[in-house]
Amino acid sequence: MIRFHSVEIYNFVTHRHTYFEMADGQSVYIGGLNMDAAAITSNGVGKSLLFDAICWCLYDITIRGFKKDQVIGKNDDHTWVKTIWYDDKEREIEVTRYRNHPKHAHNVVLRINGKKASKTKNITKSGTNTHIAKVLGISKETFLYSVVFSKTRDSICEAKPAERIKTLSHIIGLDIIDDGLKLAKKDKKQYTDLLHRLDVKISTTLTEIKEGKRRLRDLKRSLKSLEEIERKEKKRIKDKNKEIERDIKQLKKERNEIEQKIDKMMSDLMTNEERKKELDVVRLELSKTMKKIGQAEARFEEKLTKYNITREAVTQCKQQSGIECPLCKQYVSPSHIRKRVFELKKDMNSKKQKKRRAGERRRTLEKTVKEFRIKIDELETSLRKDLEKKYYQLDGRLKSIQSELKSLKKTKLKTIAKTDTDELKKKIKKLKRKIVLSEETHSRMKDTYEKTSEKLGVADFWVDGFGPKGLKRFVINGILSVLESKTNEYLADLTEGYMTVSWDGDEGETVGRKIVEKLHLNVKIGNGEKRDYLSCSEGEKARVWFATDMALNVVKQVEVDVAFIDECFDGMDKNGVEKAIALITSESMRRKMVCISHREGVGKHFSNKKVVVMENGTSTLKAA
């Protein structure tokens, strides 16, 4: 439970500097004395400003609705209020709020055990105010309706039937349900929009998938046609390659034949060289033969000389009976000489024949050699020309064959390396990958759609659950039952059972797009009929208001050890005030009370009394 310790006020409206402290278990009555206007006694002295200052310090609001700089008094150009509280852990919680302070500007400072917890400017103070409410464990609505009892603030009784549900929600802290409803509606809208976008995307993706599959079928048909064309082209290329192979084979054969011819030419050329060598041998033999012939002719000339000498000797021998033989150098008879002459003649004839034959052979050989030389020269000239011509022809043909072979090999190796089918296959592969990605995206979106649908179902559930006819209605109906029972208990003490109330709700009516529920507070007086609270007299309304606020305090069960009661007895007669004070006294057994009232006789029920004195426009808190 949060325990109130003290409040210190500086230049707040009419209070210049006020310090108020309460001990545990102590209740205080605060009266008023107006020294500036004795005719109005205790009114307008600044008693209620103590409660306004405490509310302003904690939540930046006042019970009577002061705006911003209206809280700054005339005694200075700035103001501040400091309150000190203690929690169950005995931590000291100090909250100080400033307005127009020269150092702290419009800041609010939260200190726990003297250590600063947060500080922020007024225009961005929601975080700090929320933090203060969290530390204290009390929202501003709970504080206003369960800690402060004042007719100045809004009341569920005084509210219109259409506003009472909202006011009751604020009082009992059902704003979290309204926040939940807002979040649920936001989630519902978000999920609905997401589902709509997913519908569009899924539809678009399905269209893309269908279009992709259609294009894939078209591409496959085109690929099939192109593959058929390619198959025929490959067959044509294969046949062409076979033909090229045959041509290559034929060209190789022709090349081999040309090479053989070239080899034969080279062989013939070598044969002519051999013939030349043979001719040289014949020439050598002819030279040798001519040499022998020359030698034979020399010997023949020698023998011829001898023969001529011998013939001369024979002539002489015919003239003489005897003569010396020039051959044998003997003195021989003429018969002997004749014999020798005959022999010589015979030998000469033989030599002549040999000489003739040698001459004929020489002439034959010379003619043969001359003819052979001419033929060899002609053959060499013809062979050289033929060989050069054929060689150049064969060499050109060989180069042509090699070029054709090279070209044919290239043509043979050149297949359909890159055709339309390759591009088409790439497109098909790319399209398949795109279709797979689209299908995966479609699958993910379907999963997201299903999950979002589930979340939308949950959001719908919470929209209904947090809606006017959901959890809030269930809680409010339960609370109204307890509130009605507890209010009637207090009214029984205040009116001795003469007055009872009933909280009646209706299903509400649709206004625009909103369902407006109405909560009626009906009062039954004596044995009369029920009538609306707003139709009752001021005294009746004062009793119902007091009983209802007390009942709300019990229903809420706020964990604060203090209650601030501000002019709650207006409209009651003396008997009503006595009974209301009795109820307050019983409540003071649970928590301490700070009671402000201008009614006479209220102060006597409190042992501790203080008074706010208004003098020269300044409020001062003093001991009574």
ZAVEX-480898 format. One record per residue (C-alpha): x, z, y. Coordinates in steps of 0.02 Angstrom, whole numbers, padded with zeros to 5 digits, always signed. Layout:
N
XZY
...
END
This chain:
624
+00000+00000+00000
+00060-00042+00176
+00069+00111+00289
+00051+00099+00478
+00181+00200+00574
+00183+00153+00759
+00156+00025+00893
+00254+00005+01056
+00181-00101+01195
+00266-00167+01350
+00171-00251+01492
+00027-00305+01382
-00122-00347+01495
-00151-00177+01582
-00032-00072+01476
+00135-00050+01560
+00229+00042+01424
+00132+00126+01284
+00193+00205+01123
+00072+00258+00987
+00124+00338+00822
+00022+00401+00676
+00074+00520+00540
+00019+00492+00359
-00156+00557+00321
-00197+00579+00504
-00349+00504+00592
-00357+00486+00780
-00496+00467+00905
-00453+00373+01065
-00564+00396+01215
-00554+00326+01390
-00548+00384+01570
-00564+00262+01713
-00487+00342+01867
-00509+00183+01968
-00698+00171+01938
-00778+00337+01896
-00949+00256+01887
-00907+00165+01727
-00820+00316+01651
-00727+00259+01494
-00762+00074+01502
-00626-00053+01546
-00479+00067+01528
-00387-00034+01394
-00430+00061+01234
-00466-00096+01132
-00307-00176+01200
-00212-00064+01077
-00294-00159+00931
-00272-00326+01022
-00086-00289+01042
-00066-00246+00857
-00156-00407+00803
-00056-00511+00928
+00108-00436+00868
+00071-00478+00686
-00024-00643+00694
-00012-00709+00874
-00200-00687+00896
-00309-00559+00985
-00479-00492+00940
-00550-00545+01108
-00461-00714+01111
-00327-00698+01245
-00233-00862+01267
-00043-00873+01278
+00016-00801+01446
-00147-00704+01472
-00067-00562+01373
+00068-00540+01506
+00025-00397+01623
+00054-00382+01810
+00195-00255+01795
+00326-00382+01739
+00347-00568+01704
+00358-00547+01516
+00286-00443+01375
+00326-00385+01200
+00244-00281+01065
+00332-00196+00919
+00245-00125+00764
+00325-00029+00622
+00254-00021+00445
+00313+00048+00278
+00282-00026+00105
+00278+00051-00069
+00466+00029-00082
+00488+00132+00076
+00558-00016+00168
+00538-00012+00355
+00454-00172+00414
+00473-00202+00600
+00384-00346+00686
+00420-00384+00869
+00337-00526+00963
+00393-00583+01135
+00311-00684+01270
+00409-00763+01411
+00553-00643+01377
+00715-00685+01472
+00819-00667+01313
+00697-00693+01169
+00580-00818+01255
+00423-00839+01146
+00504-00781+00984
+00443-00667+00848
+00568-00564+00750
+00544-00485+00579
+00664-00348+00527
+00668-00262+00360
+00766-00100+00359
+00840-00152+00526
+00903-00319+00460
+00835-00475+00543
+00736-00577+00418
+00675-00724+00522
+00668-00786+00701
+00584-00940+00770
+00507-01010+00928
+00323-00988+00958
+00285-01174+00947
+00356-01179+00771
+00313-01003+00719
+00198-01041+00573
+00337-01016+00449
+00378-00843+00519
+00195-00791+00536
+00166-00844+00357
+00320-00747+00305
+00259-00593+00398
+00089-00605+00312
+00178-00624+00146
+00290-00473+00175
+00142-00366+00231
+00029-00438+00097
-00113-00458+00224
-00181-00620+00294
-00247-00623+00472
-00426-00646+00410
-00409-00496+00295
-00333-00394+00436
-00471-00439+00559
-00615-00405+00439
-00548-00266+00328
-00431-00169+00442
-00514-00197+00610
-00697-00151+00633
-00751-00227+00796
-00906-00312+00861
-00795-00415+00974
-00736-00524+00832
-00844-00641+00730
-00959-00560+00604
-01036-00629+00446
-01199-00552+00503
-01195-00635+00673
-01142-00803+00605
-01265-00944+00578
-01328-00969+00400
-01226-01129+00384
-01066-01037+00440
-01084-00880+00335
-01008-00954+00177
-00855-01006+00276
-00843-00836+00362
-00865-00744+00196
-00729-00853+00119
-00610-00804+00260
-00653-00620+00241
-00630-00607+00052
-00481-00725+00049
-00561-00876-00032
-00468-00993+00084
-00352-01025-00061
-00499-01107-00149
-00530-01214+00005
-00345-01256+00007
-00358-01294-00178
-00507-01406-00141
-00409-01496-00006
-00263-01518-00124
-00379-01573-00264
-00464-01699-00150
-00294-01757-00089
-00236-01774-00269
-00398-01861-00315
-00377-01984-00172
-00195-02006-00214
-00233-02035-00399
-00381-02148-00357
-00272-02252-00240
-00135-02253-00370
-00258-02310-00504
-00320-02445-00388
-00143-02503-00355
-00105-02492-00541
-00262-02595-00577
-00202-02728-00457
-00024-02721-00526
-00084-02721-00708
-00198-02868-00671
-00056-02957-00582
+00064-02916-00724
-00060-02977-00855
-00082-03136-00756
+00106-03155-00746
+00122-03122-00933
-00015-03250-00973
+00061-03376-00854
+00233-03339-00926
+00171-03363-01105
+00084-03524-01053
+00242-03586-00972
+00338-03529-01127
+00223-03632-01238
+00246-03783-01124
+00433-03758-01125
+00434-03740-01314
+00336-03902-01330
+00456-03986-01210
+00601-03910-01307
+00528-03975-01470
+00513-04150-01395
+00688-04140-01325
+00755-04074-01490
+00674-04223-01578
+00755-04337-01450
+00917-04243-01473
+00903-04256-01661
+00882-04444-01647
+01023-04450-01522
+01132-04349-01640
+01087-04467-01782
+01128-04614-01670
+01291-04530-01623
+01325-04494-01806
+01295-04676-01852
+01397-04730-01703
+01535-04613-01759
+01529-04688-01932
+01543-04862-01855
+01684-04799-01746
+01766-04728-01903
+01754-04898-01984
+01824-04978-01827
+01963-04850-01824
+01998-04883-02006
+02001-05071-01975
+02111-05050-01823
+02227-04938-01922
+02234-05071-02057
+02269-05204-01927
+02398-05091-01849
+02481-05069-02019
+02480-05258-02045
+02557-05285-01873
+02686-05152-01912
+02722-05242-02076
+02738-05408-01984
+02854-05327-01860
+02953-05257-02006
+02957-05431-02086
+03015-05507-01922
+03150-05379-01912
+03191-05418-02092
+03197-05606-02054
+03305-05570-01906
+03418-05472-02020
+03415-05621-02143
+03474-05740-02006
+03613-05620-01968
+03661-05626-02152
+03657-05816-02146
+03769-05809-01996
+03885-05700-02095
+03878-05826-02241
+03912-05968-02118
+04061-05874-02055
+04120-05856-02235
+04095-06044-02263
+04188-06077-02101
+04327-05966-02163
+04330-06059-02329
+04325-06225-02237
+04470-06169-02130
+04563-06120-02286
+04517-06286-02367
+04574-06383-02213
+04735-06285-02216
+04758-06331-02399
+04714-06511-02360
+04845-06511-02222
+04972-06440-02342
+04923-06571-02472
+04938-06708-02342
+05111-06645-02296
+05164-06649-02477
+05083-06819-02494
+05179-06881-02343
+05336-06814-02420
+05300-06897-02585
+05250-07055-02495
+05417-07054-02408
+05501-07033-02575
+05391-07170-02644
+05438-07287-02506
+05619-07246-02535
+05595-07276-02719
+05511-07444-02686
+05656-07492-02581
+05770-07440-02720
+05668-07543-02843
+05685-07693-02730
+05869-07668-02723
+05872-07643-02911
+05789-07810-02933
+05928-07884-02835
+06061-07789-02925
+06082-07749-03104
+06098-07566-03079
+06075-07438-02943
+06080-07253-02918
+05908-07179-02937
+05863-07090-02776
+05756-06972-02873
+05865-06915-03010
+06027-06967-02927
+06080-07056-03082
+06140-07229-03105
+05999-07305-03199
+05943-07471-03256
+05802-07563-03166
+05684-07525-03309
+05710-07344-03281
+05678-07364-03100
+05523-07465-03135
+05468-07328-03249
+05495-07202-03115
+05409-07311-02989
+05264-07331-03104
+05254-07146-03124
+05269-07123-02938
+05138-07255-02907
+05024-07176-03032
+05052-07008-02952
+05024-07083-02781
+04863-07161-02835
+04810-06994-02902
+04860-06912-02740
+04769-07045-02639
+04613-07015-02740
+04630-06829-02713
+04661-06858-02528
+04510-06971-02518
+04404-06846-02610
+04470-06705-02499
+04433-06809-02346
+04261-06847-02408
+04233-06664-02447
+04300-06615-02277
+04188-06742-02193
+04042-06682-02299
+04082-06500-02258
+04105-06539-02074
+03939-06632-02073
+03856-06490-02169
+03933-06360-02055
+03880-06460-01903
+03702-06482-01969
+03697-06301-02024
+03758-06245-01854
+03625-06350-01768
+03492-06284-01884
+03552-06106-01857
+03549-06130-01670
+03376-06207-01678
+03318-06072-01797
+03391-05936-01687
+03309-06011-01533
+03142-06036-01621
+03151-05868-01708
+03195-05780-01548
+03053-05862-01455
+02930-05833-01597
+02989-05657-01622
+02979-05618-01437
+02806-05697-01424
+02742-05615-01581
+02826-05453-01536
+02745-05452-01364
+02578-05502-01442
+02593-05373-01579
+02656-05242-01456
+02509-05277-01338
+02389-05276-01483
+02467-05116-01547
+02447-05034-01377
+02269-05100-01369
+02236-05030-01542
+02310-04862-01491
+02203-04862-01333
+02050-04910-01434
+02090-04775-01562
+02108-04647-01423
+01947-04705-01342
+01857-04706-01509
+01919-04531-01547
+01857-04471-01378
+01693-04560-01407
+01681-04483-01578
+01714-04307-01513
+01595-04329-01369
+01430-04259-01431
+01283-04193-01329
+01384-04053-01252
+01264-04015-01110
+01091-04089-01114
+00919-04047-01051
+00888-03942-01207
+01027-03822-01157
+00949-03798-00985
+00779-03783-01066
+00841-03653-01190
+00915-03554-01045
+00748-03564-00955
+00657-03510-01114
+00778-03365-01139
+00760-03312-00958
+00571-03329-00968
+00565-03228-01130
+00669-03092-01049
+00553-03096-00898
+00400-03085-01012
+00478-02940-01108
+00514-02851-00943
+00337-02886-00883
+00266-02820-01048
+00375-02665-01034
+00318-02644-00854
+00138-02671-00910
+00161-02542-01048
+00237-02417-00925
+00098-02450-00801
-00032-02426-00938
+00049-02261-00985
+00054-02215-00801
-00127-02271-00785
-00179-02162-00933
-00080-02014-00868
-00148-02042-00693
-00323-02055-00765
-00295-01889-00851
-00230-01816-00689
-00379-01891-00598
-00491-01808-00725
-00402-01643-00691
-00417-01675-00503
-00603-01714-00525
-00620-01555-00623
-00537-01454-00485
-00634-01546-00350
-00791-01489-00440
-00712-01320-00479
-00655-01288-00302
-00808-01372-00229
-00962-01288-00157
-01045-01278-00327
-00891-01229-00424
-00777-01079-00433
-00806-01032-00252
-00994-01024-00278
-00969-00922-00436
-00853-00799-00346
-00964-00791-00193
-01119-00762-00299
-01030-00619-00387
-00967-00550-00222
-01138-00568-00140
-01213-00467-00281
-01085-00328-00256
-01095-00345-00066
-01283-00333-00068
-01279-00181-00183
-01144-00093-00081
-01228-00136+00086
-01391-00061+00024
-01298+00096-00030
-01230+00118+00146
-01399+00074+00221
-01477+00205+00109
-01360+00333+00189
-01390+00265+00364
-01580+00242+00353
-01624+00353+00206
-01682+00201+00108
-01792+00132+00245
-01693-00030+00261
-01626-00147+00126
-01544-00317+00136
-01532-00468+00023
-01412-00613+00027
-01503-00773-00016
-01417-00942-00031
-01490-01115-00049
-01425-01272-00132
-01380-01342+00038
-01417-01509+00115
-01311-01663+00140
-01255-01689+00319
-01158-01851+00333
-01040-01844+00185
-01033-01653+00175
-01143-01534+00078
-01189-01389+00193
-01242-01231+00103
-01334-01096+00196
-01322-00910+00167
-01467-00809+00232
-01459-00623+00270
-01635-00554+00251
-01682-00378+00299
-01828-00282+00227
-01889-00137+00331
-02002-00011+00244
-02138-00097+00145
-02140-00248+00259
-02091-00423+00220
-01913-00488+00227
-01855-00559+00391
-01696-00640+00450
-01559-00529+00519
-01560-00619+00685
-01745-00574+00707
-01711-00387+00695
-01694-00265+00840
-01525-00215+00908
-01532-00045+00823
-01578-00124+00657
-01444-00255+00675
-01315-00121+00721
-01351-00024+00560
-01349-00181+00451
-01188-00240+00535
-01102-00073+00509
-01160-00060+00327
-01107-00239+00292
-00933-00216+00366
-00909-00055+00270
-00967-00145+00113
-00848-00289+00145
-00706-00165+00162
-00748-00093-00009
-00766-00266-00087
-00601-00326-00017
-00509-00166-00066
-00373-00200+00061
-00206-00113+00029
-00181-00043+00205
-00184+00144+00244
-00267+00124+00415
-00431+00061+00487
-00455+00020+00670
-00634+00055+00723
-00680-00020+00892
-00849+00020+00971
-00945+00006+00808
-01087+00120+00861
-01161+00013+00999
-01347-00010+00974
-01368+00145+00864
-01464+00299+00914
-01393+00472+00899
-01452+00493+00721
-01376+00326+00674
-01211+00373+00754
-01207+00538+00660
-01237+00453+00493
-01109+00314+00533
-00978+00445+00577
-01015+00532+00413
-00979+00370+00322
-00818+00347+00421
-00767+00525+00380
-00790+00492+00195
-00687+00333+00214
-00549+00432+00301
-00519+00521+00135
-00446+00354+00074
-00355+00299+00230
-00324+00357+00407
-00438+00303+00549
-00408+00253+00729
-00578+00261+00811
-00616+00197+00984
-00786+00234+01060
-00866+00271+01227
-01012+00362+01143
-01020+00546+01182
-01001+00663+01037
-00896+00546+00928
-00733+00629+00973
-00789+00799+00909
-00779+00736+00731
-00591+00706+00747
-00459+00840+00759
-00330+00724+00839
-00381+00648+01004
-00299+00538+01131
-00360+00459+01290
-00319+00298+01381
-00318+00326+01568
-00340+00182+01689
-00258+00220+01855
-00205+00096+01988
-00243-00046+01866
-00122+00020+01734
-00173+00090+01564
-00081+00241+01498
-00105+00327+01329
-00104+00514+01343
-00147+00665+01236
-00327+00721+01260
END
